[in-house]
Amino acid sequence: MKAENISQGGSRLLWIKSSYSSEEGGECVEVAACPHAIHVRDSKDTARPGLAVGPDVWVTFVGYAVDQTG
């Protein structure tokens, strides 16, 4: 994983990029957590607006994703 500190909306977010991402393109995301939200953005276009979801929604999503791959 690769981490990068970026200010967004007046607060610092520690963006974590998957080790599966490469500079050659592909479909990958970065995530950053703060106390009240999980932020998600496109790792290929970090200037593009991302989205934010509550921690409970993130836990549900990750649980579903793990069930689908496992």
CHARMM-style PDB file with segment names, atoms N, HN, CA, C and O in Angstrom:
ATOM      1  N   MET     1       0.828  -1.173   0.000  1.00  0.00      PROA
ATOM      2  CA  MET     1       0.000   0.000   0.000  1.00  0.00      PROA
ATOM      3  C   MET     1       0.871   1.233   0.000  1.00  0.00      PROA
ATOM      4  O   MET     1       1.997   1.216   0.498  1.00  0.00      PROA
ATOM      5  N   LYS     2       0.342   2.302  -0.563  1.00  0.00      PROA
ATOM      6  HN  LYS     2      -0.573   2.316  -0.967  1.00  0.00      PROA
ATOM      7  CA  LYS     2       1.024   3.586  -0.590  1.00  0.00      PROA
ATOM      8  C   LYS     2       0.116   4.592   0.108  1.00  0.00      PROA
ATOM      9  O   LYS     2      -1.082   4.649  -0.167  1.00  0.00      PROA
ATOM     10  N   ALA     3       0.682   5.377   1.001  1.00  0.00      PROA
ATOM     11  HN  ALA     3       1.656   5.331   1.225  1.00  0.00      PROA
ATOM     12  CA  ALA     3      -0.108   6.369   1.735  1.00  0.00      PROA
ATOM     13  C   ALA     3       0.354   7.772   1.367  1.00  0.00      PROA
ATOM     14  O   ALA     3       1.534   7.996   1.098  1.00  0.00      PROA
ATOM     15  N   GLU     4      -0.582   8.710   1.357  1.00  0.00      PROA
ATOM     16  HN  GLU     4      -1.541   8.528   1.576  1.00  0.00      PROA
ATOM     17  CA  GLU     4      -0.283  10.087   0.997  1.00  0.00      PROA
ATOM     18  C   GLU     4      -1.172  11.006   1.837  1.00  0.00      PROA
ATOM     19  O   GLU     4      -2.386  10.812   1.890  1.00  0.00      PROA
ATOM     20  N   ASN     5      -0.580  11.996   2.488  1.00  0.00      PROA
ATOM     21  HN  ASN     5       0.407  12.153   2.444  1.00  0.00      PROA
ATOM     22  CA  ASN     5      -1.349  12.986   3.239  1.00  0.00      PROA
ATOM     23  C   ASN     5      -1.791  14.091   2.304  1.00  0.00      PROA
ATOM     24  O   ASN     5      -0.963  14.694   1.621  1.00  0.00      PROA
ATOM     25  N   ILE     6      -3.082  14.364   2.265  1.00  0.00      PROA
ATOM     26  HN  ILE     6      -3.754  13.874   2.820  1.00  0.00      PROA
ATOM     27  CA  ILE     6      -3.633  15.408   1.417  1.00  0.00      PROA
ATOM     28  C   ILE     6      -4.667  16.188   2.229  1.00  0.00      PROA
ATOM     29  O   ILE     6      -5.451  15.601   2.975  1.00  0.00      PROA
ATOM     30  N   SER     7      -4.665  17.508   2.081  1.00  0.00      PROA
ATOM     31  HN  SER     7      -4.028  17.986   1.475  1.00  0.00      PROA
ATOM     32  CA  SER     7      -5.708  18.309   2.708  1.00  0.00      PROA
ATOM     33  C   SER     7      -6.939  18.286   1.813  1.00  0.00      PROA
ATOM     34  O   SER     7      -6.837  18.407   0.592  1.00  0.00      PROA
ATOM     35  N   GLN     8      -8.089  18.131   2.430  1.00  0.00      PROA
ATOM     36  HN  GLN     8      -8.171  18.033   3.422  1.00  0.00      PROA
ATOM     37  CA  GLN     8      -9.345  18.169   1.692  1.00  0.00      PROA
ATOM     38  C   GLN     8     -10.388  18.791   2.597  1.00  0.00      PROA
ATOM     39  O   GLN     8     -10.654  18.297   3.693  1.00  0.00      PROA
ATOM     40  N   GLY     9     -10.969  19.871   2.132  1.00  0.00      PROA
ATOM     41  HN  GLY     9     -10.752  20.273   1.242  1.00  0.00      PROA
ATOM     42  CA  GLY     9     -12.006  20.521   2.908  1.00  0.00      PROA
ATOM     43  C   GLY     9     -11.513  21.012   4.261  1.00  0.00      PROA
ATOM     44  O   GLY     9     -12.271  21.004   5.231  1.00  0.00      PROA
ATOM     45  N   GLY    10     -10.253  21.440   4.346  1.00  0.00      PROA
ATOM     46  HN  GLY    10      -9.637  21.447   3.559  1.00  0.00      PROA
ATOM     47  CA  GLY    10      -9.708  21.980   5.580  1.00  0.00      PROA
ATOM     48  C   GLY    10      -9.144  20.950   6.532  1.00  0.00      PROA
ATOM     49  O   GLY    10      -8.550  21.326   7.543  1.00  0.00      PROA
ATOM     50  N   SER    11      -9.303  19.662   6.254  1.00  0.00      PROA
ATOM     51  HN  SER    11      -9.785  19.357   5.432  1.00  0.00      PROA
ATOM     52  CA  SER    11      -8.746  18.649   7.142  1.00  0.00      PROA
ATOM     53  C   SER    11      -7.776  17.770   6.365  1.00  0.00      PROA
ATOM     54  O   SER    11      -7.872  17.650   5.143  1.00  0.00      PROA
ATOM     55  N   ARG    12      -6.844  17.159   7.083  1.00  0.00      PROA
ATOM     56  HN  ARG    12      -6.766  17.257   8.075  1.00  0.00      PROA
ATOM     57  CA  ARG    12      -5.862  16.282   6.457  1.00  0.00      PROA
ATOM     58  C   ARG    12      -6.413  14.867   6.398  1.00  0.00      PROA
ATOM     59  O   ARG    12      -6.941  14.352   7.383  1.00  0.00      PROA
ATOM     60  N   LEU    13      -6.288  14.254   5.251  1.00  0.00      PROA
ATOM     61  HN  LEU    13      -5.859  14.672   4.450  1.00  0.00      PROA
ATOM     62  CA  LEU    13      -6.691  12.871   5.076  1.00  0.00      PROA
ATOM     63  C   LEU    13      -5.465  12.065   4.688  1.00  0.00      PROA
ATOM     64  O   LEU    13      -4.650  12.516   3.883  1.00  0.00      PROA
ATOM     65  N   LEU    14      -5.333  10.890   5.249  1.00  0.00      PROA
ATOM     66  HN  LEU    14      -5.995  10.524   5.903  1.00  0.00      PROA
ATOM     67  CA  LEU    14      -4.257   9.983   4.890  1.00  0.00      PROA
ATOM     68  C   LEU    14      -4.823   9.007   3.864  1.00  0.00      PROA
ATOM     69  O   LEU    14      -5.503   8.044   4.220  1.00  0.00      PROA
ATOM     70  N   TRP    15      -4.537   9.263   2.586  1.00  0.00      PROA
ATOM     71  HN  TRP    15      -3.985  10.045   2.296  1.00  0.00      PROA
ATOM     72  CA  TRP    15      -5.039   8.426   1.505  1.00  0.00      PROA
ATOM     73  C   TRP    15      -4.166   7.189   1.384  1.00  0.00      PROA
ATOM     74  O   TRP    15      -2.939   7.289   1.363  1.00  0.00      PROA
ATOM     75  N   ILE    16      -4.789   6.037   1.305  1.00  0.00      PROA
ATOM     76  HN  ILE    16      -5.786   5.956   1.321  1.00  0.00      PROA
ATOM     77  CA  ILE    16      -4.070   4.768   1.187  1.00  0.00      PROA
ATOM     78  C   ILE    16      -4.440   4.141  -0.154  1.00  0.00      PROA
ATOM     79  O   ILE    16      -5.606   3.875  -0.446  1.00  0.00      PROA
ATOM     80  N   LYS    17      -3.409   3.920  -0.949  1.00  0.00      PROA
ATOM     81  HN  LYS    17      -2.462   4.136  -0.712  1.00  0.00      PROA
ATOM     82  CA  LYS    17      -3.576   3.352  -2.282  1.00  0.00      PROA
ATOM     83  C   LYS    17      -3.222   1.870  -2.250  1.00  0.00      PROA
ATOM     84  O   LYS    17      -2.215   1.482  -1.657  1.00  0.00      PROA
ATOM     85  N   SER    18      -4.021   1.067  -2.867  1.00  0.00      PROA
ATOM     86  HN  SER    18      -4.839   1.382  -3.348  1.00  0.00      PROA
ATOM     87  CA  SER    18      -3.803  -0.374  -2.899  1.00  0.00      PROA
ATOM     88  C   SER    18      -2.473  -0.721  -3.547  1.00  0.00      PROA
ATOM     89  O   SER    18      -2.046  -0.060  -4.494  1.00  0.00      PROA
ATOM     90  N   SER    19      -1.821  -1.751  -3.041  1.00  0.00      PROA
ATOM     91  HN  SER    19      -2.168  -2.288  -2.271  1.00  0.00      PROA
ATOM     92  CA  SER    19      -0.584  -2.230  -3.651  1.00  0.00      PROA
ATOM     93  C   SER    19      -0.857  -2.858  -5.016  1.00  0.00      PROA
ATOM     94  O   SER    19       0.078  -3.105  -5.778  1.00  0.00      PROA
ATOM     95  N   TYR    20      -2.113  -3.116  -5.330  1.00  0.00      PROA
ATOM     96  HN  TYR    20      -2.872  -2.916  -4.710  1.00  0.00      PROA
ATOM     97  CA  TYR    20      -2.477  -3.649  -6.638  1.00  0.00      PROA
ATOM     98  C   TYR    20      -2.536  -2.554  -7.696  1.00  0.00      PROA
ATOM     99  O   TYR    20      -2.614  -2.856  -8.887  1.00  0.00      PROA
ATOM    100  N   SER    21      -2.501  -1.293  -7.287  1.00  0.00      PROA
ATOM    101  HN  SER    21      -2.438  -1.048  -6.320  1.00  0.00      PROA
ATOM    102  CA  SER    21      -2.507  -0.192  -8.236  1.00  0.00      PROA
ATOM    103  C   SER    21      -1.148  -0.083  -8.894  1.00  0.00      PROA
ATOM    104  O   SER    21      -0.124  -0.410  -8.295  1.00  0.00      PROA
ATOM    105  N   SER    22      -1.151   0.375 -10.119  1.00  0.00      PROA
ATOM    106  HN  SER    22      -1.983   0.641 -10.605  1.00  0.00      PROA
ATOM    107  CA  SER    22       0.115   0.618 -10.812  1.00  0.00      PROA
ATOM    108  C   SER    22       0.005   1.926 -11.569  1.00  0.00      PROA
ATOM    109  O   SER    22      -1.088   2.475 -11.715  1.00  0.00      PROA
ATOM    110  N   GLU    23       1.104   2.415 -12.039  1.00  0.00      PROA
ATOM    111  HN  GLU    23       1.991   1.970 -11.921  1.00  0.00      PROA
ATOM    112  CA  GLU    23       1.115   3.644 -12.824  1.00  0.00      PROA
ATOM    113  C   GLU    23       0.655   3.383 -14.259  1.00  0.00      PROA
ATOM    114  O   GLU    23       0.551   4.321 -15.049  1.00  0.00      PROA
ATOM    115  N   GLU    24       0.383   2.144 -14.601  1.00  0.00      PROA
ATOM    116  HN  GLU    24       0.467   1.382 -13.959  1.00  0.00      PROA
ATOM    117  CA  GLU    24      -0.003   1.774 -15.955  1.00  0.00      PROA
ATOM    118  C   GLU    24      -1.508   1.849 -16.183  1.00  0.00      PROA
ATOM    119  O   GLU    24      -1.982   1.447 -17.245  1.00  0.00      PROA
ATOM    120  N   GLY    25      -2.254   2.343 -15.238  1.00  0.00      PROA
ATOM    121  HN  GLY    25      -1.869   2.670 -14.375  1.00  0.00      PROA
ATOM    122  CA  GLY    25      -3.699   2.433 -15.394  1.00  0.00      PROA
ATOM    123  C   GLY    25      -4.401   1.356 -14.597  1.00  0.00      PROA
ATOM    124  O   GLY    25      -3.920   0.924 -13.549  1.00  0.00      PROA
ATOM    125  N   GLY    26      -5.521   0.936 -15.095  1.00  0.00      PROA
ATOM    126  HN  GLY    26      -5.911   1.286 -15.947  1.00  0.00      PROA
ATOM    127  CA  GLY    26      -6.305  -0.053 -14.375  1.00  0.00      PROA
ATOM    128  C   GLY    26      -7.378   0.622 -13.543  1.00  0.00      PROA
ATOM    129  O   GLY    26      -7.498   1.847 -13.538  1.00  0.00      PROA
ATOM    130  N   GLU    27      -8.140  -0.169 -12.854  1.00  0.00      PROA
ATOM    131  HN  GLU    27      -8.042  -1.164 -12.857  1.00  0.00      PROA
ATOM    132  CA  GLU    27      -9.234   0.356 -12.054  1.00  0.00      PROA
ATOM    133  C   GLU    27      -8.899   0.180 -10.582  1.00  0.00      PROA
ATOM    134  O   GLU    27      -8.945  -0.934 -10.060  1.00  0.00      PROA
ATOM    135  N   CYS    28      -8.565   1.263  -9.922  1.00  0.00      PROA
ATOM    136  HN  CYS    28      -8.527   2.167 -10.347  1.00  0.00      PROA
ATOM    137  CA  CYS    28      -8.212   1.165  -8.515  1.00  0.00      PROA
ATOM    138  C   CYS    28      -8.677   2.402  -7.766  1.00  0.00      PROA
ATOM    139  O   CYS    28      -8.867   3.469  -8.350  1.00  0.00      PROA
ATOM    140  N   VAL    29      -8.851   2.242  -6.495  1.00  0.00      PROA
ATOM    141  HN  VAL    29      -8.697   1.376  -6.020  1.00  0.00      PROA
ATOM    142  CA  VAL    29      -9.308   3.338  -5.649  1.00  0.00      PROA
ATOM    143  C   VAL    29      -8.338   3.551  -4.496  1.00  0.00      PROA
ATOM    144  O   VAL    29      -7.507   2.698  -4.184  1.00  0.00      PROA
ATOM    145  N   GLU    30      -8.471   4.706  -3.882  1.00  0.00      PROA
ATOM    146  HN  GLU    30      -9.146   5.398  -4.135  1.00  0.00      PROA
ATOM    147  CA  GLU    30      -7.768   5.018  -2.649  1.00  0.00      PROA
ATOM    148  C   GLU    30      -8.823   5.305  -1.596  1.00  0.00      PROA
ATOM    149  O   GLU    30      -9.915   5.774  -1.916  1.00  0.00      PROA
ATOM    150  N   VAL    31      -8.500   5.027  -0.354  1.00  0.00      PROA
ATOM    151  HN  VAL    31      -7.613   4.646  -0.095  1.00  0.00      PROA
ATOM    152  CA  VAL    31      -9.419   5.311   0.739  1.00  0.00      PROA
ATOM    153  C   VAL    31      -8.702   6.113   1.822  1.00  0.00      PROA
ATOM    154  O   VAL    31      -7.487   6.014   1.990  1.00  0.00      PROA
ATOM    155  N   ALA    32      -9.473   6.899   2.543  1.00  0.00      PROA
ATOM    156  HN  ALA    32     -10.460   6.980   2.407  1.00  0.00      PROA
ATOM    157  CA  ALA    32      -8.967   7.659   3.681  1.00  0.00      PROA
ATOM    158  C   ALA    32     -10.062   7.680   4.736  1.00  0.00      PROA
ATOM    159  O   ALA    32     -11.234   7.887   4.422  1.00  0.00      PROA
ATOM    160  N   ALA    33      -9.678   7.467   5.975  1.00  0.00      PROA
ATOM    161  HN  ALA    33      -8.726   7.299   6.230  1.00  0.00      PROA
ATOM    162  CA  ALA    33     -10.659   7.432   7.062  1.00  0.00      PROA
ATOM    163  C   ALA    33     -10.507   8.655   7.952  1.00  0.00      PROA
ATOM    164  O   ALA    33      -9.395   9.106   8.225  1.00  0.00      PROA
ATOM    165  N   CYS    34     -11.617   9.176   8.393  1.00  0.00      PROA
ATOM    166  HN  CYS    34     -12.521   8.810   8.171  1.00  0.00      PROA
ATOM    167  CA  CYS    34     -11.648  10.196   9.434  1.00  0.00      PROA
ATOM    168  C   CYS    34     -12.707   9.724  10.436  1.00  0.00      PROA
ATOM    169  O   CYS    34     -13.382   8.728  10.176  1.00  0.00      PROA
ATOM    170  N   PRO    35     -12.869  10.402  11.559  1.00  0.00      PROA
ATOM    171  CA  PRO    35     -13.767   9.875  12.594  1.00  0.00      PROA
ATOM    172  C   PRO    35     -15.211   9.608  12.151  1.00  0.00      PROA
ATOM    173  O   PRO    35     -15.864   8.708  12.679  1.00  0.00      PROA
ATOM    174  N   HSD    36     -15.706  10.382  11.189  1.00  0.00      PROA
ATOM    175  HN  HSD    36     -15.175  11.113  10.760  1.00  0.00      PROA
ATOM    176  CA  HSD    36     -17.122  10.254  10.843  1.00  0.00      PROA
ATOM    177  C   HSD    36     -17.386   9.760   9.433  1.00  0.00      PROA
ATOM    178  O   HSD    36     -18.545   9.646   9.033  1.00  0.00      PROA
ATOM    179  N   ALA    37     -16.338   9.461   8.667  1.00  0.00      PROA
ATOM    180  HN  ALA    37     -15.397   9.553   8.992  1.00  0.00      PROA
ATOM    181  CA  ALA    37     -16.559   9.041   7.284  1.00  0.00      PROA
ATOM    182  C   ALA    37     -15.354   8.294   6.731  1.00  0.00      PROA
ATOM    183  O   ALA    37     -14.227   8.446   7.201  1.00  0.00      PROA
ATOM    184  N   ILE    38     -15.631   7.491   5.728  1.00  0.00      PROA
ATOM    185  HN  ILE    38     -16.547   7.367   5.347  1.00  0.00      PROA
ATOM    186  CA  ILE    38     -14.596   6.857   4.923  1.00  0.00      PROA
ATOM    187  C   ILE    38     -14.694   7.513   3.554  1.00  0.00      PROA
ATOM    188  O   ILE    38     -15.756   7.510   2.932  1.00  0.00      PROA
ATOM    189  N   HSD    39     -13.593   8.071   3.091  1.00  0.00      PROA
ATOM    190  HN  HSD    39     -12.730   8.073   3.596  1.00  0.00      PROA
ATOM    191  CA  HSD    39     -13.546   8.747   1.799  1.00  0.00      PROA
ATOM    192  C   HSD    39     -12.957   7.787   0.770  1.00  0.00      PROA
ATOM    193  O   HSD    39     -12.023   7.040   1.063  1.00  0.00      PROA
ATOM    194  N   VAL    40     -13.515   7.816  -0.438  1.00  0.00      PROA
ATOM    195  HN  VAL    40     -14.274   8.423  -0.676  1.00  0.00      PROA
ATOM    196  CA  VAL    40     -13.069   6.947  -1.520  1.00  0.00      PROA
ATOM    197  C   VAL    40     -12.880   7.821  -2.757  1.00  0.00      PROA
ATOM    198  O   VAL    40     -13.713   8.675  -3.058  1.00  0.00      PROA
ATOM    199  N   ARG    41     -11.754   7.592  -3.483  1.00  0.00      PROA
ATOM    200  HN  ARG    41     -11.077   6.898  -3.238  1.00  0.00      PROA
ATOM    201  CA  ARG    41     -11.527   8.352  -4.708  1.00  0.00      PROA
ATOM    202  C   ARG    41     -10.820   7.477  -5.740  1.00  0.00      PROA
ATOM    203  O   ARG    41     -10.267   6.426  -5.414  1.00  0.00      PROA
ATOM    204  N   ASP    42     -10.850   7.928  -6.972  1.00  0.00      PROA
ATOM    205  HN  ASP    42     -11.299   8.781  -7.236  1.00  0.00      PROA
ATOM    206  CA  ASP    42     -10.191   7.268  -8.093  1.00  0.00      PROA
ATOM    207  C   ASP    42      -8.695   7.537  -7.992  1.00  0.00      PROA
ATOM    208  O   ASP    42      -8.279   8.695  -7.954  1.00  0.00      PROA
ATOM    209  N   SER    43      -7.881   6.489  -7.947  1.00  0.00      PROA
ATOM    210  HN  SER    43      -8.219   5.548  -7.978  1.00  0.00      PROA
ATOM    211  CA  SER    43      -6.441   6.681  -7.807  1.00  0.00      PROA
ATOM    212  C   SER    43      -5.797   7.242  -9.067  1.00  0.00      PROA
ATOM    213  O   SER    43      -4.677   7.750  -9.011  1.00  0.00      PROA
ATOM    214  N   LYS    44      -6.484   7.158 -10.201  1.00  0.00      PROA
ATOM    215  HN  LYS    44      -7.394   6.745 -10.247  1.00  0.00      PROA
ATOM    216  CA  LYS    44      -5.932   7.677 -11.451  1.00  0.00      PROA
ATOM    217  C   LYS    44      -6.233   9.152 -11.637  1.00  0.00      PROA
ATOM    218  O   LYS    44      -5.558   9.824 -12.416  1.00  0.00      PROA
ATOM    219  N   ASP    45      -7.232   9.666 -10.937  1.00  0.00      PROA
ATOM    220  HN  ASP    45      -7.780   9.120 -10.304  1.00  0.00      PROA
ATOM    221  CA  ASP    45      -7.639  11.063 -11.094  1.00  0.00      PROA
ATOM    222  C   ASP    45      -7.983  11.626  -9.721  1.00  0.00      PROA
ATOM    223  O   ASP    45      -9.155  11.807  -9.389  1.00  0.00      PROA
ATOM    224  N   THR    46      -6.955  11.899  -8.929  1.00  0.00      PROA
ATOM    225  HN  THR    46      -6.003  11.752  -9.199  1.00  0.00      PROA
ATOM    226  CA  THR    46      -7.168  12.310  -7.539  1.00  0.00      PROA
ATOM    227  C   THR    46      -7.766  13.709  -7.410  1.00  0.00      PROA
ATOM    228  O   THR    46      -8.232  14.079  -6.332  1.00  0.00      PROA
ATOM    229  N   ALA    47      -7.763  14.491  -8.485  1.00  0.00      PROA
ATOM    230  HN  ALA    47      -7.385  14.191  -9.361  1.00  0.00      PROA
ATOM    231  CA  ALA    47      -8.385  15.814  -8.437  1.00  0.00      PROA
ATOM    232  C   ALA    47      -9.906  15.725  -8.602  1.00  0.00      PROA
ATOM    233  O   ALA    47     -10.633  16.656  -8.256  1.00  0.00      PROA
ATOM    234  N   ARG    48     -10.364  14.617  -9.126  1.00  0.00      PROA
ATOM    235  HN  ARG    48      -9.773  13.861  -9.407  1.00  0.00      PROA
ATOM    236  CA  ARG    48     -11.794  14.410  -9.328  1.00  0.00      PROA
ATOM    237  C   ARG    48     -12.466  14.188  -7.973  1.00  0.00      PROA
ATOM    238  O   ARG    48     -11.898  13.521  -7.108  1.00  0.00      PROA
ATOM    239  N   PRO    49     -13.662  14.735  -7.778  1.00  0.00      PROA
ATOM    240  CA  PRO    49     -14.343  14.525  -6.499  1.00  0.00      PROA
ATOM    241  C   PRO    49     -14.590  13.043  -6.228  1.00  0.00      PROA
ATOM    242  O   PRO    49     -14.921  12.279  -7.135  1.00  0.00      PROA
ATOM    243  N   GLY    50     -14.425  12.655  -4.977  1.00  0.00      PROA
ATOM    244  HN  GLY    50     -14.156  13.276  -4.241  1.00  0.00      PROA
ATOM    245  CA  GLY    50     -14.696  11.282  -4.569  1.00  0.00      PROA
ATOM    246  C   GLY    50     -16.025  11.206  -3.860  1.00  0.00      PROA
ATOM    247  O   GLY    50     -16.912  12.028  -4.086  1.00  0.00      PROA
ATOM    248  N   LEU    51     -16.156  10.227  -3.011  1.00  0.00      PROA
ATOM    249  HN  LEU    51     -15.435   9.559  -2.828  1.00  0.00      PROA
ATOM    250  CA  LEU    51     -17.369  10.120  -2.211  1.00  0.00      PROA
ATOM    251  C   LEU    51     -16.993   9.778  -0.781  1.00  0.00      PROA
ATOM    252  O   LEU    51     -15.883   9.322  -0.507  1.00  0.00      PROA
ATOM    253  N   ALA    52     -17.917  10.001   0.110  1.00  0.00      PROA
ATOM    254  HN  ALA    52     -18.818  10.372  -0.112  1.00  0.00      PROA
ATOM    255  CA  ALA    52     -17.707   9.696   1.527  1.00  0.00      PROA
ATOM    256  C   ALA    52     -18.929   8.945   2.038  1.00  0.00      PROA
ATOM    257  O   ALA    52     -20.068   9.288   1.722  1.00  0.00      PROA
ATOM    258  N   VAL    53     -18.664   7.915   2.833  1.00  0.00      PROA
ATOM    259  HN  VAL    53     -17.739   7.637   3.090  1.00  0.00      PROA
ATOM    260  CA  VAL    53     -19.739   7.133   3.435  1.00  0.00      PROA
ATOM    261  C   VAL    53     -19.469   6.998   4.926  1.00  0.00      PROA
ATOM    262  O   VAL    53     -18.329   7.126   5.372  1.00  0.00      PROA
ATOM    263  N   GLY    54     -20.495   6.746   5.677  1.00  0.00      PROA
ATOM    264  HN  GLY    54     -21.422   6.642   5.316  1.00  0.00      PROA
ATOM    265  CA  GLY    54     -20.344   6.541   7.110  1.00  0.00      PROA
ATOM    266  C   GLY    54     -19.633   5.229   7.407  1.00  0.00      PROA
ATOM    267  O   GLY    54     -19.651   4.311   6.586  1.00  0.00      PROA
ATOM    268  N   PRO    55     -19.005   5.134   8.577  1.00  0.00      PROA
ATOM    269  CA  PRO    55     -18.297   3.904   8.939  1.00  0.00      PROA
ATOM    270  C   PRO    55     -19.173   2.666   8.897  1.00  0.00      PROA
ATOM    271  O   PRO    55     -18.695   1.599   8.513  1.00  0.00      PROA
ATOM    272  N   ASP    56     -20.438   2.771   9.278  1.00  0.00      PROA
ATOM    273  HN  ASP    56     -20.827   3.638   9.590  1.00  0.00      PROA
ATOM    274  CA  ASP    56     -21.332   1.610   9.260  1.00  0.00      PROA
ATOM    275  C   ASP    56     -21.592   1.128   7.836  1.00  0.00      PROA
ATOM    276  O   ASP    56     -21.665  -0.075   7.585  1.00  0.00      PROA
ATOM    277  N   VAL    57     -21.729   2.060   6.916  1.00  0.00      PROA
ATOM    278  HN  VAL    57     -21.669   3.037   7.119  1.00  0.00      PROA
ATOM    279  CA  VAL    57     -21.916   1.703   5.508  1.00  0.00      PROA
ATOM    280  C   VAL    57     -20.653   1.045   4.965  1.00  0.00      PROA
ATOM    281  O   VAL    57     -20.741   0.068   4.221  1.00  0.00      PROA
ATOM    282  N   TRP    58     -19.479   1.565   5.325  1.00  0.00      PROA
ATOM    283  HN  TRP    58     -19.408   2.359   5.929  1.00  0.00      PROA
ATOM    284  CA  TRP    58     -18.208   0.999   4.861  1.00  0.00      PROA
ATOM    285  C   TRP    58     -18.040  -0.446   5.352  1.00  0.00      PROA
ATOM    286  O   TRP    58     -17.635  -1.323   4.589  1.00  0.00      PROA
ATOM    287  N   VAL    59     -18.352  -0.681   6.623  1.00  0.00      PROA
ATOM    288  HN  VAL    59     -18.681   0.032   7.243  1.00  0.00      PROA
ATOM    289  CA  VAL    59     -18.239  -2.030   7.182  1.00  0.00      PROA
ATOM    290  C   VAL    59     -19.159  -2.992   6.426  1.00  0.00      PROA
ATOM    291  O   VAL    59     -18.765  -4.120   6.131  1.00  0.00      PROA
ATOM    292  N   THR    60     -20.360  -2.562   6.117  1.00  0.00      PROA
ATOM    293  HN  THR    60     -20.680  -1.646   6.357  1.00  0.00      PROA
ATOM    294  CA  THR    60     -21.292  -3.393   5.359  1.00  0.00      PROA
ATOM    295  C   THR    60     -20.746  -3.685   3.968  1.00  0.00      PROA
ATOM    296  O   THR    60     -20.790  -4.827   3.511  1.00  0.00      PROA
ATOM    297  N   PHE    61     -20.237  -2.667   3.298  1.00  0.00      PROA
ATOM    298  HN  PHE    61     -20.201  -1.740   3.669  1.00  0.00      PROA
ATOM    299  CA  PHE    61     -19.674  -2.849   1.956  1.00  0.00      PROA
ATOM    300  C   PHE    61     -18.499  -3.815   1.965  1.00  0.00      PROA
ATOM    301  O   PHE    61     -18.445  -4.732   1.145  1.00  0.00      PROA
ATOM    302  N   VAL    62     -17.552  -3.619   2.890  1.00  0.00      PROA
ATOM    303  HN  VAL    62     -17.596  -2.875   3.556  1.00  0.00      PROA
ATOM    304  CA  VAL    62     -16.376  -4.486   2.948  1.00  0.00      PROA
ATOM    305  C   VAL    62     -16.793  -5.926   3.269  1.00  0.00      PROA
ATOM    306  O   VAL    62     -16.253  -6.870   2.692  1.00  0.00      PROA
ATOM    307  N   GLY    63     -17.734  -6.094   4.172  1.00  0.00      PROA
ATOM    308  HN  GLY    63     -18.173  -5.327   4.641  1.00  0.00      PROA
ATOM    309  CA  GLY    63     -18.222  -7.442   4.480  1.00  0.00      PROA
ATOM    310  C   GLY    63     -18.821  -8.111   3.259  1.00  0.00      PROA
ATOM    311  O   GLY    63     -18.590  -9.297   3.021  1.00  0.00      PROA
ATOM    312  N   TYR    64     -19.589  -7.362   2.485  1.00  0.00      PROA
ATOM    313  HN  TYR    64     -19.777  -6.399   2.679  1.00  0.00      PROA
ATOM    314  CA  TYR    64     -20.175  -7.898   1.260  1.00  0.00      PROA
ATOM    315  C   TYR    64     -19.076  -8.245   0.252  1.00  0.00      PROA
ATOM    316  O   TYR    64     -19.103  -9.318  -0.350  1.00  0.00      PROA
ATOM    317  N   ALA    65     -18.122  -7.349   0.070  1.00  0.00      PROA
ATOM    318  HN  ALA    65     -18.100  -6.477   0.559  1.00  0.00      PROA
ATOM    319  CA  ALA    65     -17.030  -7.587  -0.891  1.00  0.00      PROA
ATOM    320  C   ALA    65     -16.223  -8.830  -0.527  1.00  0.00      PROA
ATOM    321  O   ALA    65     -15.852  -9.613  -1.402  1.00  0.00      PROA
ATOM    322  N   VAL    66     -15.957  -9.007   0.748  1.00  0.00      PROA
ATOM    323  HN  VAL    66     -16.259  -8.372   1.458  1.00  0.00      PROA
ATOM    324  CA  VAL    66     -15.208 -10.183   1.195  1.00  0.00      PROA
ATOM    325  C   VAL    66     -16.010 -11.449   0.936  1.00  0.00      PROA
ATOM    326  O   VAL    66     -15.451 -12.452   0.492  1.00  0.00      PROA
ATOM    327  N   ASP    67     -17.304 -11.422   1.205  1.00  0.00      PROA
ATOM    328  HN  ASP    67     -17.759 -10.608   1.566  1.00  0.00      PROA
ATOM    329  CA  ASP    67     -18.148 -12.582   0.955  1.00  0.00      PROA
ATOM    330  C   ASP    67     -18.159 -12.957  -0.523  1.00  0.00      PROA
ATOM    331  O   ASP    67     -18.220 -14.140  -0.858  1.00  0.00      PROA
ATOM    332  N   GLN    68     -18.100 -11.972  -1.407  1.00  0.00      PROA
ATOM    333  HN  GLN    68     -18.051 -11.011  -1.135  1.00  0.00      PROA
ATOM    334  CA  GLN    68     -18.154 -12.223  -2.844  1.00  0.00      PROA
ATOM    335  C   GLN    68     -16.851 -12.794  -3.395  1.00  0.00      PROA
ATOM    336  O   GLN    68     -16.851 -13.467  -4.426  1.00  0.00      PROA
ATOM    337  N   THR    69     -15.737 -12.525  -2.704  1.00  0.00      PROA
ATOM    338  HN  THR    69     -15.737 -11.979  -1.866  1.00  0.00      PROA
ATOM    339  CA  THR    69     -14.436 -13.003  -3.200  1.00  0.00      PROA
ATOM    340  C   THR    69     -13.999 -14.287  -2.514  1.00  0.00      PROA
ATOM    341  O   THR    69     -13.110 -14.984  -3.004  1.00  0.00      PROA
ATOM    342  N   GLY    70     -14.607 -14.598  -1.400  1.00  0.00      PROA
ATOM    343  HN  GLY    70     -15.329 -14.031  -1.002  1.00  0.00      PROA
ATOM    344  CA  GLY    70     -14.105 -15.702  -0.605  1.00  0.00      PROA
ATOM    345  C   GLY    70     -14.809 -16.960  -0.724  1.00  0.00      PROA
ATOM    346  OT1 GLY    70     -14.437 -17.940  -0.078  1.00  0.00      PROA
TER     347      GLY     70
END
